[in-house]
Amino acid sequence: MSELPDKGRIEHIGYIQSVSYSAPNTPPRLTAVVVDQLAAATGRQRTVAHVKLLFMGQKQVPGIKPGVKIKYAGMVAPVDQVPSIFNPRYLIVPVSHG
């Protein structure tokens, strides 16, 4: 994450940390916060580098939920000083448990 440019096209792999939805009387939007590593369940919460994926016009996006590993691509631009990608291309990455 620390190597992300301020602006430009990127492709990256990370984990969805959280998902939020737009308010009822606003246009549909789903926002996913993606980080390099998920925090341990017992770990102390701290600020980590992240990127926001904004799915405009979407109330739900298949497979986009906390804990999912995702490969995403798109044009990154700062929104409120946070690297953000509007309507990214994405692929859910299978995670082997073993």
Jmol script that loads the backbone (N, CA, C; Angstrom):
load data "model"
ATOM      1  N   MET A   1       0.815  -1.197   0.000  1.00  0.00           N
ATOM      2  CA  MET A   1       0.000   0.000   0.000  1.00  0.00           C
ATOM      3  C   MET A   1       0.858   1.261   0.000  1.00  0.00           C
ATOM      4  N   SER A   2       1.974   1.227   0.712  1.00  0.00           N
ATOM      5  CA  SER A   2       2.802   2.424   0.820  1.00  0.00           C
ATOM      6  C   SER A   2       3.389   2.831  -0.531  1.00  0.00           C
ATOM      7  N   GLU A   3       3.362   1.923  -1.493  1.00  0.00           N
ATOM      8  CA  GLU A   3       3.928   2.217  -2.806  1.00  0.00           C
ATOM      9  C   GLU A   3       2.891   2.712  -3.799  1.00  0.00           C
ATOM     10  N   LEU A   4       1.651   2.869  -3.371  1.00  0.00           N
ATOM     11  CA  LEU A   4       0.612   3.332  -4.288  1.00  0.00           C
ATOM     12  C   LEU A   4       0.879   4.767  -4.717  1.00  0.00           C
ATOM     13  N   PRO A   5       0.661   5.067  -5.988  1.00  0.00           N
ATOM     14  CA  PRO A   5       0.807   6.455  -6.432  1.00  0.00           C
ATOM     15  C   PRO A   5      -0.380   7.286  -5.956  1.00  0.00           C
ATOM     16  N   ASP A   6      -0.208   8.609  -5.919  1.00  0.00           N
ATOM     17  CA  ASP A   6      -1.325   9.489  -5.559  1.00  0.00           C
ATOM     18  C   ASP A   6      -2.423   9.423  -6.612  1.00  0.00           C
ATOM     19  N   LYS A   7      -2.002   9.333  -7.873  1.00  0.00           N
ATOM     20  CA  LYS A   7      -2.955   9.248  -8.981  1.00  0.00           C
ATOM     21  C   LYS A   7      -2.397   8.284 -10.015  1.00  0.00           C
ATOM     22  N   GLY A   8      -3.293   7.653 -10.781  1.00  0.00           N
ATOM     23  CA  GLY A   8      -2.866   6.768 -11.857  1.00  0.00           C
ATOM     24  C   GLY A   8      -3.483   5.394 -11.736  1.00  0.00           C
ATOM     25  N   ARG A   9      -3.216   4.558 -12.742  1.00  0.00           N
ATOM     26  CA  ARG A   9      -3.775   3.209 -12.793  1.00  0.00           C
ATOM     27  C   ARG A   9      -2.953   2.272 -11.920  1.00  0.00           C
ATOM     28  N   ILE A  10      -3.657   1.463 -11.126  1.00  0.00           N
ATOM     29  CA  ILE A  10      -2.973   0.486 -10.276  1.00  0.00           C
ATOM     30  C   ILE A  10      -3.650  -0.870 -10.387  1.00  0.00           C
ATOM     31  N   GLU A  11      -2.917  -1.883  -9.985  1.00  0.00           N
ATOM     32  CA  GLU A  11      -3.445  -3.236  -9.788  1.00  0.00           C
ATOM     33  C   GLU A  11      -2.818  -3.730  -8.506  1.00  0.00           C
ATOM     34  N   HIS A  12      -3.628  -4.265  -7.604  1.00  0.00           N
ATOM     35  CA  HIS A  12      -3.125  -4.620  -6.279  1.00  0.00           C
ATOM     36  C   HIS A  12      -3.952  -5.768  -5.715  1.00  0.00           C
ATOM     37  N   ILE A  13      -3.412  -6.444  -4.706  1.00  0.00           N
ATOM     38  CA  ILE A  13      -4.132  -7.500  -3.992  1.00  0.00           C
ATOM     39  C   ILE A  13      -4.173  -7.117  -2.521  1.00  0.00           C
ATOM     40  N   GLY A  14      -5.317  -7.277  -1.891  1.00  0.00           N
ATOM     41  CA  GLY A  14      -5.454  -6.976  -0.476  1.00  0.00           C
ATOM     42  C   GLY A  14      -6.659  -7.693   0.105  1.00  0.00           C
ATOM     43  N   TYR A  15      -7.016  -7.288   1.311  1.00  0.00           N
ATOM     44  CA  TYR A  15      -8.140  -7.900   2.021  1.00  0.00           C
ATOM     45  C   TYR A  15      -9.172  -6.825   2.358  1.00  0.00           C
ATOM     46  N   ILE A  16     -10.440  -7.174   2.214  1.00  0.00           N
ATOM     47  CA  ILE A  16     -11.496  -6.240   2.569  1.00  0.00           C
ATOM     48  C   ILE A  16     -11.600  -6.196   4.089  1.00  0.00           C
ATOM     49  N   GLN A  17     -11.367  -5.009   4.646  1.00  0.00           N
ATOM     50  CA  GLN A  17     -11.426  -4.827   6.092  1.00  0.00           C
ATOM     51  C   GLN A  17     -12.848  -4.503   6.536  1.00  0.00           C
ATOM     52  N   SER A  18     -13.531  -3.671   5.756  1.00  0.00           N
ATOM     53  CA  SER A  18     -14.895  -3.287   6.117  1.00  0.00           C
ATOM     54  C   SER A  18     -15.668  -2.866   4.875  1.00  0.00           C
ATOM     55  N   VAL A  19     -16.992  -2.887   5.004  1.00  0.00           N
ATOM     56  CA  VAL A  19     -17.886  -2.486   3.925  1.00  0.00           C
ATOM     57  C   VAL A  19     -18.925  -1.545   4.518  1.00  0.00           C
ATOM     58  N   SER A  20     -19.235  -0.474   3.797  1.00  0.00           N
ATOM     59  CA  SER A  20     -20.293   0.432   4.249  1.00  0.00           C
ATOM     60  C   SER A  20     -21.213   0.757   3.082  1.00  0.00           C
ATOM     61  N   TYR A  21     -22.398   1.182   3.423  1.00  0.00           N
ATOM     62  CA  TYR A  21     -23.446   1.429   2.436  1.00  0.00           C
ATOM     63  C   TYR A  21     -23.913   2.869   2.536  1.00  0.00           C
ATOM     64  N   SER A  22     -24.445   3.391   1.430  1.00  0.00           N
ATOM     65  CA  SER A  22     -24.948   4.758   1.429  1.00  0.00           C
ATOM     66  C   SER A  22     -26.222   4.856   2.261  1.00  0.00           C
ATOM     67  N   ALA A  23     -26.517   6.067   2.698  1.00  0.00           N
ATOM     68  CA  ALA A  23     -27.729   6.320   3.480  1.00  0.00           C
ATOM     69  C   ALA A  23     -28.965   6.095   2.609  1.00  0.00           C
ATOM     70  N   PRO A  24     -30.119   5.805   3.239  1.00  0.00           N
ATOM     71  CA  PRO A  24     -31.331   5.467   2.485  1.00  0.00           C
ATOM     72  C   PRO A  24     -31.771   6.499   1.439  1.00  0.00           C
ATOM     73  N   ASN A  25     -31.659   7.779   1.721  1.00  0.00           N
ATOM     74  CA  ASN A  25     -32.160   8.790   0.785  1.00  0.00           C
ATOM     75  C   ASN A  25     -31.069   9.398  -0.090  1.00  0.00           C
ATOM     76  N   THR A  26     -29.996   8.636  -0.312  1.00  0.00           N
ATOM     77  CA  THR A  26     -28.910   9.091  -1.173  1.00  0.00           C
ATOM     78  C   THR A  26     -28.713   8.079  -2.301  1.00  0.00           C
ATOM     79  N   PRO A  27     -28.020   8.490  -3.368  1.00  0.00           N
ATOM     80  CA  PRO A  27     -27.773   7.529  -4.457  1.00  0.00           C
ATOM     81  C   PRO A  27     -27.036   6.298  -3.939  1.00  0.00           C
ATOM     82  N   PRO A  28     -27.332   5.113  -4.505  1.00  0.00           N
ATOM     83  CA  PRO A  28     -26.691   3.883  -4.036  1.00  0.00           C
ATOM     84  C   PRO A  28     -25.176   3.931  -4.209  1.00  0.00           C
ATOM     85  N   ARG A  29     -24.468   3.483  -3.168  1.00  0.00           N
ATOM     86  CA  ARG A  29     -23.008   3.370  -3.227  1.00  0.00           C
ATOM     87  C   ARG A  29     -22.564   2.386  -2.159  1.00  0.00           C
ATOM     88  N   LEU A  30     -21.692   1.477  -2.544  1.00  0.00           N
ATOM     89  CA  LEU A  30     -21.072   0.559  -1.603  1.00  0.00           C
ATOM     90  C   LEU A  30     -19.592   0.930  -1.538  1.00  0.00           C
ATOM     91  N   THR A  31     -19.059   1.054  -0.336  1.00  0.00           N
ATOM     92  CA  THR A  31     -17.650   1.389  -0.138  1.00  0.00           C
ATOM     93  C   THR A  31     -16.967   0.257   0.603  1.00  0.00           C
ATOM     94  N   ALA A  32     -15.869  -0.244   0.035  1.00  0.00           N
ATOM     95  CA  ALA A  32     -15.079  -1.294   0.681  1.00  0.00           C
ATOM     96  C   ALA A  32     -13.706  -0.729   1.008  1.00  0.00           C
ATOM     97  N   VAL A  33     -13.268  -0.911   2.257  1.00  0.00           N
ATOM     98  CA  VAL A  33     -11.927  -0.503   2.672  1.00  0.00           C
ATOM     99  C   VAL A  33     -11.022  -1.730   2.552  1.00  0.00           C
ATOM    100  N   VAL A  34      -9.922  -1.583   1.795  1.00  0.00           N
ATOM    101  CA  VAL A  34      -9.012  -2.700   1.540  1.00  0.00           C
ATOM    102  C   VAL A  34      -7.652  -2.403   2.174  1.00  0.00           C
ATOM    103  N   VAL A  35      -7.108  -3.411   2.866  1.00  0.00           N
ATOM    104  CA  VAL A  35      -5.801  -3.307   3.520  1.00  0.00           C
ATOM    105  C   VAL A  35      -4.903  -4.447   3.036  1.00  0.00           C
ATOM    106  N   ASP A  36      -3.582  -4.315   3.286  1.00  0.00           N
ATOM    107  CA  ASP A  36      -2.635  -5.368   2.890  1.00  0.00           C
ATOM    108  C   ASP A  36      -2.809  -6.635   3.713  1.00  0.00           C
ATOM    109  N   GLN A  37      -3.009  -6.474   5.025  1.00  0.00           N
ATOM    110  CA  GLN A  37      -3.153  -7.602   5.942  1.00  0.00           C
ATOM    111  C   GLN A  37      -4.309  -7.345   6.882  1.00  0.00           C
ATOM    112  N   LEU A  38      -5.088  -8.374   7.167  1.00  0.00           N
ATOM    113  CA  LEU A  38      -6.152  -8.236   8.145  1.00  0.00           C
ATOM    114  C   LEU A  38      -5.546  -8.255   9.544  1.00  0.00           C
ATOM    115  N   ALA A  39      -6.091  -7.467  10.444  1.00  0.00           N
ATOM    116  CA  ALA A  39      -5.617  -7.446  11.829  1.00  0.00           C
ATOM    117  C   ALA A  39      -6.029  -8.730  12.517  1.00  0.00           C
ATOM    118  N   ALA A  40      -5.203  -9.194  13.449  1.00  0.00           N
ATOM    119  CA  ALA A  40      -5.550 -10.378  14.233  1.00  0.00           C
ATOM    120  C   ALA A  40      -6.769 -10.052  15.087  1.00  0.00           C
ATOM    121  N   ALA A  41      -7.598 -11.042  15.311  1.00  0.00           N
ATOM    122  CA  ALA A  41      -8.841 -10.827  16.059  1.00  0.00           C
ATOM    123  C   ALA A  41      -8.573 -10.254  17.447  1.00  0.00           C
ATOM    124  N   THR A  42      -7.457 -10.643  18.054  1.00  0.00           N
ATOM    125  CA  THR A  42      -7.130 -10.155  19.395  1.00  0.00           C
ATOM    126  C   THR A  42      -6.186  -8.959  19.344  1.00  0.00           C
ATOM    127  N   GLY A  43      -5.779  -8.572  18.140  1.00  0.00           N
ATOM    128  CA  GLY A  43      -4.817  -7.482  18.001  1.00  0.00           C
ATOM    129  C   GLY A  43      -5.432  -6.122  18.298  1.00  0.00           C
ATOM    130  N   ARG A  44      -4.600  -5.226  18.703  1.00  0.00           N
ATOM    131  CA  ARG A  44      -5.029  -3.854  18.980  1.00  0.00           C
ATOM    132  C   ARG A  44      -5.301  -3.148  17.651  1.00  0.00           C
ATOM    133  N   GLN A  45      -6.391  -2.414  17.586  1.00  0.00           N
ATOM    134  CA  GLN A  45      -6.727  -1.677  16.377  1.00  0.00           C
ATOM    135  C   GLN A  45      -5.770  -0.504  16.222  1.00  0.00           C
ATOM    136  N   ARG A  46      -5.242  -0.332  15.026  1.00  0.00           N
ATOM    137  CA  ARG A  46      -4.391   0.813  14.755  1.00  0.00           C
ATOM    138  C   ARG A  46      -4.668   1.283  13.336  1.00  0.00           C
ATOM    139  N   THR A  47      -4.262   2.485  13.041  1.00  0.00           N
ATOM    140  CA  THR A  47      -4.458   3.022  11.702  1.00  0.00           C
ATOM    141  C   THR A  47      -3.493   2.323  10.754  1.00  0.00           C
ATOM    142  N   VAL A  48      -4.012   1.805   9.666  1.00  0.00           N
ATOM    143  CA  VAL A  48      -3.173   1.133   8.678  1.00  0.00           C
ATOM    144  C   VAL A  48      -3.427   1.760   7.312  1.00  0.00           C
ATOM    145  N   ALA A  49      -2.431   1.650   6.442  1.00  0.00           N
ATOM    146  CA  ALA A  49      -2.594   2.148   5.083  1.00  0.00           C
ATOM    147  C   ALA A  49      -3.724   1.374   4.415  1.00  0.00           C
ATOM    148  N   HIS A  50      -4.593   2.093   3.739  1.00  0.00           N
ATOM    149  CA  HIS A  50      -5.717   1.440   3.085  1.00  0.00           C
ATOM    150  C   HIS A  50      -6.115   2.200   1.831  1.00  0.00           C
ATOM    151  N   VAL A  51      -6.946   1.559   1.048  1.00  0.00           N
ATOM    152  CA  VAL A  51      -7.519   2.171  -0.139  1.00  0.00           C
ATOM    153  C   VAL A  51      -9.015   1.913  -0.087  1.00  0.00           C
ATOM    154  N   LYS A  52      -9.794   2.857  -0.598  1.00  0.00           N
ATOM    155  CA  LYS A  52     -11.244   2.676  -0.644  1.00  0.00           C
ATOM    156  C   LYS A  52     -11.659   2.320  -2.064  1.00  0.00           C
ATOM    157  N   LEU A  53     -12.484   1.288  -2.173  1.00  0.00           N
ATOM    158  CA  LEU A  53     -13.094   0.925  -3.449  1.00  0.00           C
ATOM    159  C   LEU A  53     -14.537   1.411  -3.386  1.00  0.00           C
ATOM    160  N   LEU A  54     -14.915   2.277  -4.313  1.00  0.00           N
ATOM    161  CA  LEU A  54     -16.263   2.860  -4.313  1.00  0.00           C
ATOM    162  C   LEU A  54     -17.040   2.316  -5.510  1.00  0.00           C
ATOM    163  N   PHE A  55     -18.074   1.569  -5.213  1.00  0.00           N
ATOM    164  CA  PHE A  55     -18.925   0.996  -6.252  1.00  0.00           C
ATOM    165  C   PHE A  55     -20.161   1.879  -6.376  1.00  0.00           C
ATOM    166  N   MET A  56     -20.132   2.803  -7.323  1.00  0.00           N
ATOM    167  CA  MET A  56     -21.210   3.769  -7.493  1.00  0.00           C
ATOM    168  C   MET A  56     -22.420   3.096  -8.145  1.00  0.00           C
ATOM    169  N   GLY A  57     -23.615   3.452  -7.684  1.00  0.00           N
ATOM    170  CA  GLY A  57     -24.844   2.900  -8.242  1.00  0.00           C
ATOM    171  C   GLY A  57     -25.137   1.486  -7.778  1.00  0.00           C
ATOM    172  N   GLN A  58     -24.390   0.996  -6.776  1.00  0.00           N
ATOM    173  CA  GLN A  58     -24.554  -0.382  -6.307  1.00  0.00           C
ATOM    174  C   GLN A  58     -24.964  -0.407  -4.841  1.00  0.00           C
ATOM    175  N   LYS A  59     -26.003  -1.179  -4.552  1.00  0.00           N
ATOM    176  CA  LYS A  59     -26.380  -1.403  -3.152  1.00  0.00           C
ATOM    177  C   LYS A  59     -25.659  -2.629  -2.605  1.00  0.00           C
ATOM    178  N   GLN A  60     -25.382  -3.571  -3.492  1.00  0.00           N
ATOM    179  CA  GLN A  60     -24.636  -4.782  -3.137  1.00  0.00           C
ATOM    180  C   GLN A  60     -23.715  -5.125  -4.292  1.00  0.00           C
ATOM    181  N   VAL A  61     -22.583  -5.747  -3.970  1.00  0.00           N
ATOM    182  CA  VAL A  61     -21.646  -6.212  -4.986  1.00  0.00           C
ATOM    183  C   VAL A  61     -21.302  -7.655  -4.630  1.00  0.00           C
ATOM    184  N   PRO A  62     -21.537  -8.604  -5.545  1.00  0.00           N
ATOM    185  CA  PRO A  62     -21.289 -10.017  -5.245  1.00  0.00           C
ATOM    186  C   PRO A  62     -19.868 -10.271  -4.748  1.00  0.00           C
ATOM    187  N   GLY A  63     -19.762 -10.960  -3.601  1.00  0.00           N
ATOM    188  CA  GLY A  63     -18.472 -11.356  -3.050  1.00  0.00           C
ATOM    189  C   GLY A  63     -17.753 -10.296  -2.246  1.00  0.00           C
ATOM    190  N   ILE A  64     -18.242  -9.071  -2.252  1.00  0.00           N
ATOM    191  CA  ILE A  64     -17.562  -7.994  -1.523  1.00  0.00           C
ATOM    192  C   ILE A  64     -18.080  -7.980  -0.090  1.00  0.00           C
ATOM    193  N   LYS A  65     -17.260  -8.525   0.813  1.00  0.00           N
ATOM    194  CA  LYS A  65     -17.608  -8.571   2.235  1.00  0.00           C
ATOM    195  C   LYS A  65     -16.323  -8.637   3.045  1.00  0.00           C
ATOM    196  N   PRO A  66     -16.362  -8.260   4.326  1.00  0.00           N
ATOM    197  CA  PRO A  66     -15.155  -8.255   5.149  1.00  0.00           C
ATOM    198  C   PRO A  66     -14.469  -9.618   5.198  1.00  0.00           C
ATOM    199  N   GLY A  67     -13.127  -9.585   5.139  1.00  0.00           N
ATOM    200  CA  GLY A  67     -12.327 -10.796   5.222  1.00  0.00           C
ATOM    201  C   GLY A  67     -11.965 -11.411   3.885  1.00  0.00           C
ATOM    202  N   VAL A  68     -12.592 -10.963   2.810  1.00  0.00           N
ATOM    203  CA  VAL A  68     -12.359 -11.539   1.488  1.00  0.00           C
ATOM    204  C   VAL A  68     -11.048 -10.998   0.909  1.00  0.00           C
ATOM    205  N   LYS A  69     -10.260 -11.893   0.294  1.00  0.00           N
ATOM    206  CA  LYS A  69      -9.050 -11.476  -0.415  1.00  0.00           C
ATOM    207  C   LYS A  69      -9.462 -11.083  -1.825  1.00  0.00           C
ATOM    208  N   ILE A  70      -8.952  -9.945  -2.294  1.00  0.00           N
ATOM    209  CA  ILE A  70      -9.416  -9.396  -3.560  1.00  0.00           C
ATOM    210  C   ILE A  70      -8.240  -8.843  -4.367  1.00  0.00           C
ATOM    211  N   LYS A  71      -8.298  -9.080  -5.669  1.00  0.00           N
ATOM    212  CA  LYS A  71      -7.366  -8.441  -6.598  1.00  0.00           C
ATOM    213  C   LYS A  71      -8.182  -7.370  -7.306  1.00  0.00           C
ATOM    214  N   TYR A  72      -7.689  -6.135  -7.288  1.00  0.00           N
ATOM    215  CA  TYR A  72      -8.477  -5.050  -7.863  1.00  0.00           C
ATOM    216  C   TYR A  72      -7.594  -4.161  -8.727  1.00  0.00           C
ATOM    217  N   ALA A  73      -8.245  -3.446  -9.647  1.00  0.00           N
ATOM    218  CA  ALA A  73      -7.520  -2.564 -10.561  1.00  0.00           C
ATOM    219  C   ALA A  73      -8.400  -1.390 -10.917  1.00  0.00           C
ATOM    220  N   GLY A  74      -7.763  -0.272 -11.179  1.00  0.00           N
ATOM    221  CA  GLY A  74      -8.485   0.911 -11.597  1.00  0.00           C
ATOM    222  C   GLY A  74      -7.638   2.153 -11.441  1.00  0.00           C
ATOM    223  N   MET A  75      -8.264   3.295 -11.663  1.00  0.00           N
ATOM    224  CA  MET A  75      -7.586   4.584 -11.527  1.00  0.00           C
ATOM    225  C   MET A  75      -7.714   5.061 -10.094  1.00  0.00           C
ATOM    226  N   VAL A  76      -6.579   5.274  -9.435  1.00  0.00           N
ATOM    227  CA  VAL A  76      -6.596   5.731  -8.050  1.00  0.00           C
ATOM    228  C   VAL A  76      -6.493   7.258  -8.030  1.00  0.00           C
ATOM    229  N   ALA A  77      -7.266   7.848  -7.129  1.00  0.00           N
ATOM    230  CA  ALA A  77      -7.248   9.294  -6.923  1.00  0.00           C
ATOM    231  C   ALA A  77      -7.562   9.563  -5.460  1.00  0.00           C
ATOM    232  N   PRO A  78      -6.987  10.616  -4.884  1.00  0.00           N
ATOM    233  CA  PRO A  78      -7.264  10.915  -3.472  1.00  0.00           C
ATOM    234  C   PRO A  78      -8.667  11.498  -3.292  1.00  0.00           C
ATOM    235  N   VAL A  79      -9.417  10.940  -2.345  1.00  0.00           N
ATOM    236  CA  VAL A  79     -10.717  11.477  -1.941  1.00  0.00           C
ATOM    237  C   VAL A  79     -10.630  11.666  -0.433  1.00  0.00           C
ATOM    238  N   ASP A  80     -10.744  12.895   0.031  1.00  0.00           N
ATOM    239  CA  ASP A  80     -10.544  13.211   1.455  1.00  0.00           C
ATOM    240  C   ASP A  80      -9.203  12.669   1.940  1.00  0.00           C
ATOM    241  N   GLN A  81      -8.178  12.792   1.109  1.00  0.00           N
ATOM    242  CA  GLN A  81      -6.806  12.374   1.390  1.00  0.00           C
ATOM    243  C   GLN A  81      -6.643  10.863   1.549  1.00  0.00           C
ATOM    244  N   VAL A  82      -7.607  10.084   1.056  1.00  0.00           N
ATOM    245  CA  VAL A  82      -7.521   8.616   1.084  1.00  0.00           C
ATOM    246  C   VAL A  82      -7.484   8.121  -0.363  1.00  0.00           C
ATOM    247  N   PRO A  83      -6.508   7.274  -0.717  1.00  0.00           N
ATOM    248  CA  PRO A  83      -6.493   6.721  -2.081  1.00  0.00           C
ATOM    249  C   PRO A  83      -7.801   5.972  -2.338  1.00  0.00           C
ATOM    250  N   SER A  84      -8.460   6.316  -3.448  1.00  0.00           N
ATOM    251  CA  SER A  84      -9.784   5.742  -3.747  1.00  0.00           C
ATOM    252  C   SER A  84      -9.868   5.360  -5.211  1.00  0.00           C
ATOM    253  N   ILE A  85     -10.640   4.307  -5.470  1.00  0.00           N
ATOM    254  CA  ILE A  85     -10.870   3.853  -6.843  1.00  0.00           C
ATOM    255  C   ILE A  85     -12.377   3.741  -7.046  1.00  0.00           C
ATOM    256  N   PHE A  86     -12.892   4.430  -8.048  1.00  0.00           N
ATOM    257  CA  PHE A  86     -14.316   4.366  -8.370  1.00  0.00           C
ATOM    258  C   PHE A  86     -14.559   3.234  -9.351  1.00  0.00           C
ATOM    259  N   ASN A  87     -15.553   2.400  -9.052  1.00  0.00           N
ATOM    260  CA  ASN A  87     -15.968   1.273  -9.896  1.00  0.00           C
ATOM    261  C   ASN A  87     -14.775   0.453 -10.407  1.00  0.00           C
ATOM    262  N   PRO A  88     -13.989  -0.114  -9.475  1.00  0.00           N
ATOM    263  CA  PRO A  88     -12.812  -0.889  -9.884  1.00  0.00           C
ATOM    264  C   PRO A  88     -13.198  -2.217 -10.522  1.00  0.00           C
ATOM    265  N   ARG A  89     -12.272  -2.739 -11.309  1.00  0.00           N
ATOM    266  CA  ARG A  89     -12.381  -4.141 -11.729  1.00  0.00           C
ATOM    267  C   ARG A  89     -11.881  -4.941 -10.552  1.00  0.00           C
ATOM    268  N   TYR A  90     -12.474  -6.112 -10.327  1.00  0.00           N
ATOM    269  CA  TYR A  90     -12.010  -6.902  -9.188  1.00  0.00           C
ATOM    270  C   TYR A  90     -12.190  -8.377  -9.452  1.00  0.00           C
ATOM    271  N   LEU A  91     -11.422  -9.164  -8.696  1.00  0.00           N
ATOM    272  CA  LEU A  91     -11.480 -10.619  -8.761  1.00  0.00           C
ATOM    273  C   LEU A  91     -11.315 -11.126  -7.339  1.00  0.00           C
ATOM    274  N   ILE A  92     -12.231 -11.990  -6.903  1.00  0.00           N
ATOM    275  CA  ILE A  92     -12.106 -12.606  -5.586  1.00  0.00           C
ATOM    276  C   ILE A  92     -11.006 -13.661  -5.672  1.00  0.00           C
ATOM    277  N   VAL A  93     -10.041 -13.593  -4.747  1.00  0.00           N
ATOM    278  CA  VAL A  93      -8.911 -14.521  -4.739  1.00  0.00           C
ATOM    279  C   VAL A  93      -9.190 -15.626  -3.730  1.00  0.00           C
ATOM    280  N   PRO A  94      -9.190 -16.894  -4.167  1.00  0.00           N
ATOM    281  CA  PRO A  94      -9.410 -17.980  -3.206  1.00  0.00           C
ATOM    282  C   PRO A  94      -8.292 -18.027  -2.170  1.00  0.00           C
ATOM    283  N   VAL A  95      -8.646 -18.294  -0.930  1.00  0.00           N
ATOM    284  CA  VAL A  95      -7.670 -18.404   0.152  1.00  0.00           C
ATOM    285  C   VAL A  95      -7.636 -19.860   0.596  1.00  0.00           C
ATOM    286  N   SER A  96      -6.428 -20.443   0.587  1.00  0.00           N
ATOM    287  CA  SER A  96      -6.308 -21.834   1.020  1.00  0.00           C
ATOM    288  C   SER A  96      -6.210 -21.866   2.534  1.00  0.00           C
ATOM    289  N   HIS A  97      -6.967 -22.751   3.140  1.00  0.00           N
ATOM    290  CA  HIS A  97      -6.948 -22.922   4.596  1.00  0.00           C
ATOM    291  C   HIS A  97      -6.224 -24.217   4.893  1.00  0.00           C
ATOM    292  N   GLY A  98      -5.011 -24.091   5.372  1.00  0.00           N
ATOM    293  CA  GLY A  98      -4.295 -25.339   5.627  1.00  0.00           C
ATOM    294  C   GLY A  98      -3.029 -25.176   6.335  1.00  0.00           C
TER     295      GLY A  98
END
end "model"
wireframe off; spacefill off
backbone 0.3
color backbone group
